[in-house]
């Protein structure tokens, strides 16, 4: 399916910076500002890598945010005031990101941060955001440092994570791998029914946190026999060949890949080169089919083209699954109304049946059209705008921008002034619908992000990566553990 979100690329964080973030505490006197935010434009900001390897996330993610803001502004904005994104390219370098974040806070005077990108940068910036009590809505990362079940200080209350945390997802990945694929009636469950599971990880925080979750849940929920049939390959370099060959020789029928970003496409290409035909299960971070198609993002797009051309048979036999944290499946829905903007593109891909595209929610199509229309309005060619319409990172950015704007809409309804203190209070006192997903609540200091996952099947189609959902709805960890019994 053209859903799922957010890849966080993997570089290293300076140790001293990491320790500072983990150990320092914001001053007790930090308070949310009660001063009205002035001006005709409400500025929000972020730092995001939009050059080099980071472009696979940063470009479409910011595109999605801007698409959501454009729609909000077109509908009147906040009492007639528009919202605009100030963003800087930090090249996924934490030290650079910290400097640019300081500029956003102290020089650009942004009202809030929306969608700070890349796990090490999020971690490096978190302390400064807390020390200045600047609201942050949606971090494009799954850092466990964002987890907080009891935010009470103004500094902690200002942080609103949305994406699932990596450790939480790791727990789900290993149970899903072994859970039966069919129930007693022969219906798909969302499990994959593997017998021998390989796990490939690297030293990046995102991957390590997922690996920790995998090991923790394996010890807690799997049988001794299942645990004996897990083969771990923890890779310290950029060469995954030895790990892949070891898992191939071990006879794995499914491999969990916890590495993300460019490393994900590297691993996938190496598996194709090695002629592997096992199934693959990976993180929601890697679930973007558009990542493999977008010619503007050469790192992934060109690799996939080479894979399709040189080893089409292996690509066809290799089943690639990913998790996702939005649910855009509705088998009763068909996208085929008169003037449906995206229908010609799907017709060209052979995905139109009885005049429409079936299986996706009305809300998904609304967002996809908003992304496409914004792309055309921004000067993109139709093919690139179409790729953005189902790009997982663009969808994630849209969710970030939309959730921030939902908070503004609730604040406008309340009749209160636009202040950081009032905005945080509104976010804490309302439940919000995550666009294309379930509800999320920040009441009672809860800051834990989304906790349930759907399952998506990625596959090769006429030289393009496309995707479809395995089951409608999402599964919690307890749901998946129930399948093991």
C-alpha positions as CSV (number, residue, x, y, z in Angstrom):
1,X,0.0,0.0,0.0
2,X,1.1,3.5,-0.6
3,X,1.2,4.1,3.1
4,X,3.6,3.9,6.0
5,X,5.9,5.9,7.0
6,X,9.1,7.5,7.9
7,X,12.6,6.4,7.2
8,X,15.2,7.6,9.5
9,X,18.7,7.5,8.0
10,X,21.6,6.1,10.0
11,X,24.7,8.1,10.8
12,X,26.5,8.3,14.2
13,X,25.9,10.8,17.0
14,X,28.9,12.2,18.8
15,X,29.1,10.4,22.2
16,X,29.5,13.6,24.3
17,X,26.4,15.1,22.7
18,X,24.5,11.9,23.3
19,X,25.5,11.7,27.0
20,X,24.6,15.4,27.4
21,X,21.1,14.8,26.1
22,X,20.6,11.7,28.2
23,X,21.8,13.0,31.5
24,X,21.0,16.7,31.6
25,X,17.7,18.0,33.0
26,X,15.9,21.2,32.1
27,X,15.9,23.9,34.8
28,X,12.8,23.7,37.1
29,X,11.9,27.3,36.3
30,X,11.3,26.7,32.6
31,X,7.7,27.8,31.8
32,X,5.6,27.8,28.6
33,X,5.3,31.3,27.3
34,X,2.0,33.1,27.9
35,X,2.9,35.9,25.5
36,X,0.6,36.1,22.4
37,X,2.4,35.1,19.2
38,X,2.4,38.2,17.0
39,X,2.3,38.7,13.2
40,X,0.2,37.8,10.2
41,X,2.2,34.6,9.7
42,X,2.6,31.8,12.2
43,X,6.0,30.3,11.6
44,X,6.8,26.7,12.5
45,X,10.2,25.1,11.8
46,X,12.4,22.1,11.6
47,X,15.8,20.9,10.5
48,X,15.9,18.1,7.9
49,X,18.5,16.6,5.7
50,X,17.5,17.5,2.1
51,X,20.8,16.8,0.4
52,X,22.8,13.6,0.0
53,X,21.6,10.4,1.6
54,X,19.2,12.3,3.9
55,X,17.1,13.4,0.9
56,X,15.2,10.1,0.9
57,X,13.4,11.4,4.0
58,X,13.9,15.2,4.2
59,X,12.6,16.2,0.7
60,X,9.3,14.3,0.7
61,X,8.7,14.8,4.5
62,X,8.9,18.6,4.2
63,X,6.8,18.4,1.1
64,X,4.1,16.6,3.1
65,X,4.2,19.2,5.9
66,X,3.8,22.0,3.4
67,X,0.9,20.2,1.6
68,X,-1.0,20.0,4.9
69,X,-0.2,23.6,5.8
70,X,-1.3,24.8,2.4
71,X,-4.7,23.1,2.8
72,X,-5.1,24.5,6.3
73,X,-4.3,28.0,5.0
74,X,-6.6,27.7,2.0
75,X,-9.4,26.9,4.5
76,X,-8.8,30.2,6.4
77,X,-5.8,29.4,8.6
78,X,-5.9,30.5,12.3
79,X,-8.3,33.4,12.3
80,X,-7.1,34.4,8.9
81,X,-3.4,34.0,9.8
82,X,-1.4,31.6,7.6
83,X,1.1,29.0,8.8
84,X,4.5,28.7,7.1
85,X,7.4,26.2,7.5
86,X,10.9,27.5,8.0
87,X,13.3,24.6,7.4
88,X,17.0,24.2,7.2
89,X,19.1,21.5,5.6
90,X,21.2,20.0,8.4
91,X,22.7,17.2,6.2
92,X,21.7,14.8,9.0
93,X,24.6,16.1,11.1
94,X,23.6,16.5,14.8
95,X,26.0,19.4,15.5
96,X,24.7,21.3,12.5
97,X,21.1,20.6,13.5
98,X,21.7,22.0,16.9
99,X,23.1,25.2,15.5
100,X,20.2,25.6,13.1
101,X,17.6,24.7,15.8
102,X,19.0,27.5,17.9
103,X,18.5,29.8,14.9
104,X,14.9,28.7,14.5
105,X,14.2,29.3,18.2
106,X,16.1,32.5,18.9
107,X,16.4,34.3,15.6
108,X,13.4,33.1,13.5
109,X,11.1,33.0,16.5
110,X,9.1,30.0,15.3
111,X,6.0,29.2,17.3
112,X,6.7,25.5,17.3
113,X,8.8,22.7,15.8
114,X,6.9,20.4,13.4
115,X,8.6,17.2,12.3
116,X,12.3,17.4,13.3
117,X,14.0,14.8,11.2
118,X,16.5,12.0,11.8
119,X,17.0,10.2,15.1
120,X,20.4,11.5,16.2
121,X,19.4,15.1,15.4
122,X,16.1,14.7,17.3
123,X,18.1,13.5,20.3
124,X,20.6,16.2,20.1
125,X,17.9,18.9,19.9
126,X,15.6,17.7,22.5
127,X,17.3,19.3,25.5
128,X,17.3,22.8,23.8
129,X,13.6,22.5,23.0
130,X,12.9,21.6,26.6
131,X,15.1,24.3,28.0
132,X,13.2,26.9,25.9
133,X,9.8,25.2,26.4
134,X,9.2,25.1,22.6
135,X,6.4,22.8,21.5
136,X,7.5,20.0,19.2
137,X,4.7,18.2,17.3
138,X,5.9,15.0,15.7
139,X,9.5,13.9,15.6
140,X,10.4,12.0,12.5
141,X,12.2,9.4,14.6
142,X,11.5,6.6,17.0
143,X,13.9,7.6,19.7
144,X,13.1,5.9,23.1
145,X,14.2,9.1,24.8
146,X,10.9,10.6,23.6
147,X,8.9,8.1,25.7
148,X,7.3,9.7,28.7
149,X,4.2,8.3,30.5
150,X,4.0,11.2,33.0
151,X,5.0,14.6,31.5
152,X,4.4,17.1,34.3
153,X,6.9,19.9,33.9
154,X,6.3,22.6,31.2
155,X,9.5,21.4,29.5
156,X,8.2,17.8,29.1
157,X,4.6,18.8,28.4
158,X,5.7,20.6,25.2
159,X,6.9,17.4,23.5
160,X,4.3,15.6,21.5
161,X,5.7,12.4,19.8
162,X,3.5,10.6,17.3
163,X,5.6,7.9,15.5
164,X,6.0,4.5,17.2
165,X,9.2,4.1,19.2
166,X,11.8,1.7,17.7
167,X,12.0,-0.6,20.8
168,X,8.3,-1.0,20.7
169,X,8.3,-1.9,17.1
170,X,11.1,-4.5,17.6
171,X,9.0,-6.4,20.1
172,X,6.2,-6.5,17.5
173,X,8.5,-7.6,14.7
174,X,9.7,-10.8,16.3
175,X,6.3,-11.9,17.5
176,X,4.8,-11.2,14.1
177,X,7.5,-13.3,12.4
178,X,6.6,-16.5,14.3
179,X,2.9,-15.9,14.7
180,X,0.8,-18.2,12.5
181,X,-0.1,-16.7,9.1
182,X,-3.6,-18.3,9.1
183,X,-6.2,-18.9,11.8
184,X,-8.2,-22.1,12.2
185,X,-10.7,-20.9,9.5
186,X,-7.9,-20.2,7.0
187,X,-8.1,-16.4,7.3
188,X,-5.0,-14.2,7.2
189,X,-4.0,-13.1,10.7
190,X,-1.1,-10.6,10.2
191,X,1.4,-13.2,11.3
192,X,4.0,-14.6,9.0
193,X,4.4,-18.2,10.3
194,X,8.2,-18.4,10.0
195,X,10.1,-21.4,11.2
196,X,13.7,-20.0,11.2
197,X,14.2,-16.3,11.5
198,X,17.3,-14.3,10.7
199,X,17.8,-10.8,12.1
200,X,20.1,-8.2,10.5
201,X,21.0,-5.1,12.5
202,X,23.7,-2.4,12.5
203,X,25.2,-0.1,15.1
204,X,22.8,2.9,14.5
205,X,20.5,3.7,17.4
206,X,17.3,3.0,15.4
207,X,18.4,-0.5,14.5
208,X,19.9,-1.2,17.9
209,X,16.7,-0.2,19.7
210,X,14.7,-2.5,17.5
211,X,17.1,-5.3,18.1
212,X,16.8,-4.7,21.9
213,X,13.0,-5.0,21.5
214,X,13.4,-8.2,19.5
215,X,15.6,-9.8,22.1
216,X,13.5,-8.7,25.0
217,X,10.3,-10.0,23.5
218,X,11.8,-13.2,22.3
219,X,12.9,-14.0,25.8
220,X,9.5,-13.2,27.2
221,X,7.1,-14.7,24.6
222,X,8.7,-17.3,22.4
223,X,9.3,-21.0,23.1
224,X,12.7,-22.3,23.7
225,X,12.6,-24.0,20.2
226,X,11.6,-20.7,18.6
227,X,14.4,-18.8,20.3
228,X,16.9,-21.4,19.1
229,X,15.7,-20.7,15.6
230,X,16.6,-17.0,15.7
231,X,20.0,-16.2,14.1
232,X,21.3,-12.8,14.8
233,X,23.7,-10.9,12.5
234,X,24.9,-7.7,14.1
235,X,26.9,-5.8,11.4
236,X,29.5,-3.3,12.4
237,X,30.5,-2.1,8.9
238,X,28.7,-1.1,5.7
239,X,29.3,-4.6,4.2
240,X,26.3,-6.9,4.7
241,X,27.4,-9.7,2.4
242,X,28.8,-12.0,5.1
243,X,25.7,-11.6,7.2
244,X,23.4,-12.4,4.3
245,X,25.5,-15.5,3.3
246,X,25.4,-16.7,6.9
247,X,21.6,-16.5,7.0
248,X,21.3,-18.1,3.6
249,X,23.5,-21.0,4.7
250,X,21.5,-21.4,7.9
251,X,18.3,-21.9,5.8
252,X,16.3,-19.0,7.2
253,X,12.8,-18.7,5.7
254,X,12.3,-15.1,6.9
255,X,14.8,-12.4,7.7
256,X,14.0,-9.3,9.9
257,X,15.9,-6.2,8.7
258,X,16.1,-3.5,11.3
259,X,18.5,-1.2,9.4
260,X,16.9,1.8,7.8
261,X,17.5,4.5,5.2
262,X,20.1,3.9,2.6
263,X,21.4,0.8,4.5
264,X,18.0,-0.8,3.9
265,X,18.2,-0.5,0.1
266,X,21.8,-1.7,0.3
267,X,20.8,-4.8,2.2
268,X,17.8,-5.4,-0.2
269,X,20.1,-5.1,-3.2
270,X,22.7,-7.5,-1.7
271,X,20.0,-10.1,-1.0
272,X,18.9,-9.9,-4.6
273,X,22.5,-10.2,-5.8
274,X,22.9,-13.3,-3.6
275,X,19.8,-14.9,-5.1
276,X,17.9,-15.1,-1.8
277,X,14.3,-16.1,-2.0
278,X,13.3,-15.8,1.7
279,X,10.6,-13.5,3.0
280,X,11.7,-10.2,4.5
281,X,10.0,-8.3,7.4
282,X,11.2,-4.8,8.0
283,X,10.3,-1.6,9.9
284,X,7.7,1.0,9.1
285,X,10.7,3.2,8.5
286,X,11.3,1.2,5.3
287,X,7.8,0.8,4.0
288,X,7.8,3.4,1.3
289,X,7.3,2.0,-2.2
290,X,7.8,5.5,-3.6
291,X,11.3,5.4,-2.0
292,X,12.2,2.8,-4.6
293,X,10.6,4.7,-7.5
294,X,11.4,8.4,-7.0
295,X,14.0,9.2,-9.6
296,X,14.8,12.4,-7.7
297,X,16.2,10.3,-4.9
298,X,18.9,8.4,-6.8
299,X,20.3,6.4,-3.9
300,X,17.2,4.2,-3.6
301,X,15.6,4.7,-7.0
302,X,18.6,3.8,-9.1
303,X,19.4,0.7,-7.0
304,X,15.9,-0.6,-7.5
305,X,16.0,0.0,-11.2
306,X,19.3,-2.1,-11.3
307,X,17.7,-4.8,-9.2
308,X,14.6,-5.0,-11.5
309,X,16.7,-5.2,-14.6
310,X,19.4,-7.6,-13.5
311,X,17.6,-10.1,-11.3
312,X,13.9,-9.8,-11.9
313,X,13.4,-13.5,-10.9
314,X,14.9,-13.1,-7.5
315,X,12.9,-9.9,-6.9
316,X,9.7,-11.7,-7.8
317,X,10.4,-14.6,-5.5
318,X,11.5,-12.5,-2.6
319,X,8.5,-11.4,-0.6
320,X,9.1,-8.2,1.2
321,X,6.8,-7.2,4.1
322,X,6.9,-4.1,6.3
323,X,4.9,-2.8,9.3
324,X,3.0,0.4,9.3
325,X,1.2,2.5,11.9
326,X,-1.5,3.9,9.8
327,X,-4.5,2.0,8.5
328,X,-5.7,3.0,5.1
329,X,-7.4,-0.2,4.0
330,X,-11.1,-0.4,3.3
331,X,-12.1,-3.2,0.9
332,X,-15.6,-1.6,0.5
333,X,-14.1,1.6,-1.0
334,X,-13.3,2.3,-4.6
335,X,-11.6,5.4,-6.0
336,X,-13.5,6.1,-9.2
337,X,-15.5,9.3,-9.0
338,X,-15.7,11.6,-12.0
339,X,-12.5,13.7,-12.3
340,X,-10.5,11.5,-9.8
341,X,-7.1,13.2,-10.2
342,X,-4.9,10.1,-9.7
343,X,-7.0,7.5,-11.6
344,X,-5.1,7.9,-14.9
345,X,-1.8,7.0,-13.2
346,X,-3.1,3.8,-11.7
347,X,-4.7,2.9,-15.0
348,X,-1.3,3.2,-16.6
349,X,0.0,0.7,-14.0
350,X,-2.8,-1.7,-14.6
351,X,-4.3,-1.3,-11.2
352,X,-7.8,-0.1,-12.2
353,X,-10.6,-2.6,-12.1
354,X,-14.2,-1.9,-13.0
355,X,-13.3,1.7,-13.5
356,X,-11.6,2.3,-10.1
357,X,-8.9,1.5,-7.6
358,X,-10.2,-0.7,-4.8
359,X,-9.2,-1.3,-1.2
360,X,-8.1,2.1,0.2
361,X,-10.0,4.5,2.5
362,X,-11.6,7.7,1.4
363,X,-9.3,9.6,3.8
364,X,-6.2,8.1,2.1
365,X,-7.4,9.3,-1.3
366,X,-8.1,12.7,0.1
367,X,-4.6,13.1,1.3
368,X,-3.0,11.5,-1.8
369,X,-4.9,14.1,-3.9
370,X,-3.8,16.9,-1.6
371,X,-0.2,15.8,-2.0
372,X,-0.5,15.5,-5.8
373,X,-2.2,18.9,-6.2
374,X,0.3,20.6,-4.0
375,X,3.1,19.1,-6.1
376,X,1.6,20.4,-9.3
377,X,1.1,23.8,-7.7
378,X,4.7,23.8,-6.6
379,X,6.0,23.2,-10.1
380,X,6.6,19.4,-10.0
381,X,6.1,17.4,-13.1
382,X,3.1,15.1,-13.0
383,X,5.1,11.9,-12.6
384,X,7.0,13.2,-9.6
385,X,3.9,14.7,-8.1
386,X,2.2,11.3,-8.4
387,X,5.2,9.5,-6.7
388,X,4.8,12.0,-3.8
389,X,1.1,11.2,-3.5
390,X,1.9,7.8,-2.1
391,X,5.4,8.4,-0.7
392,X,5.5,7.1,2.9
393,X,7.6,10.1,4.0
394,X,5.4,12.6,2.3
395,X,2.4,10.9,4.0
396,X,4.3,11.1,7.3
397,X,5.0,14.8,6.8
398,X,1.3,15.4,6.0
399,X,0.4,13.7,9.3
400,X,2.8,16.0,11.2
401,X,1.5,19.1,9.6
402,X,-2.1,18.1,9.9
403,X,-1.8,17.2,13.6
404,X,-0.2,20.5,14.4
405,X,-3.0,22.3,12.5
406,X,-5.7,20.3,14.3
407,X,-4.3,21.8,17.5
408,X,-4.5,25.3,16.1
409,X,-8.1,24.6,15.0
410,X,-9.1,23.5,18.5
411,X,-7.4,26.5,20.0
412,X,-9.3,28.8,17.6
413,X,-12.6,27.1,18.7
414,X,-11.7,27.8,22.3
415,X,-11.5,31.5,21.6
416,X,-8.1,31.7,23.5
417,X,-5.1,33.6,22.3
418,X,-2.3,32.0,20.3
419,X,0.3,31.3,23.0
420,X,2.5,28.3,23.6
421,X,0.9,27.7,27.0
422,X,-2.6,27.7,25.5
423,X,-1.5,25.5,22.6
424,X,0.0,22.9,24.9
425,X,-3.1,23.0,27.1
426,X,-5.3,22.4,24.1
427,X,-3.2,19.5,22.9
428,X,-3.4,17.9,26.4
429,X,-7.2,18.3,26.8
430,X,-8.4,16.8,23.5
431,X,-8.0,13.5,21.7
432,X,-6.8,13.8,18.1
433,X,-7.4,11.8,15.1
434,X,-4.1,10.9,13.5
435,X,-4.6,11.4,9.8
436,X,-5.2,8.0,8.1
437,X,-4.8,6.4,11.5
438,X,-6.4,6.0,14.9
439,X,-6.7,8.5,17.7
440,X,-3.9,9.7,19.9
441,X,-4.2,11.2,23.4
442,X,-1.7,13.4,25.3
443,X,-3.9,13.5,28.4
444,X,-2.5,12.9,31.9
445,X,1.1,13.5,30.7
446,X,1.0,10.6,28.3
447,X,3.7,11.0,25.6
448,X,4.3,7.5,24.2
449,X,3.4,7.8,20.5
450,X,1.5,5.2,18.4
451,X,1.6,1.6,19.7
452,X,-0.1,-0.6,17.1
453,X,1.0,-1.8,13.6
454,X,-0.5,-3.0,10.4
455,X,1.3,-5.3,7.9
456,X,2.1,-4.4,4.3
457,X,3.3,-6.5,1.4
458,X,5.8,-4.7,-0.9
459,X,6.5,-6.3,-4.3
460,X,7.9,-5.6,-7.8
461,X,5.3,-4.6,-10.4
462,X,6.3,-3.7,-14.0
463,X,9.6,-2.4,-12.8
464,X,8.1,-0.4,-10.0
465,X,7.7,-1.1,-6.3
466,X,4.1,-1.0,-5.2
467,X,2.4,-2.2,-2.1
468,X,-0.8,-3.7,-0.7
469,X,-2.1,-4.4,2.8
470,X,-2.2,-8.0,4.2
471,X,-5.0,-7.3,6.7
472,X,-7.2,-4.4,7.4
473,X,-6.7,-2.8,10.8
474,X,-3.7,-2.7,13.1
475,X,-2.4,-5.3,15.6
476,X,-1.1,-4.5,19.1
477,X,1.6,-6.6,20.6
478,X,-1.0,-8.4,22.7
479,X,-3.0,-9.2,19.6
480,X,0.1,-10.8,18.0
481,X,1.1,-12.6,21.2
482,X,-2.4,-14.1,21.3
483,X,-1.8,-15.7,17.9
484,X,1.1,-17.7,19.4
485,X,-1.1,-19.5,21.9
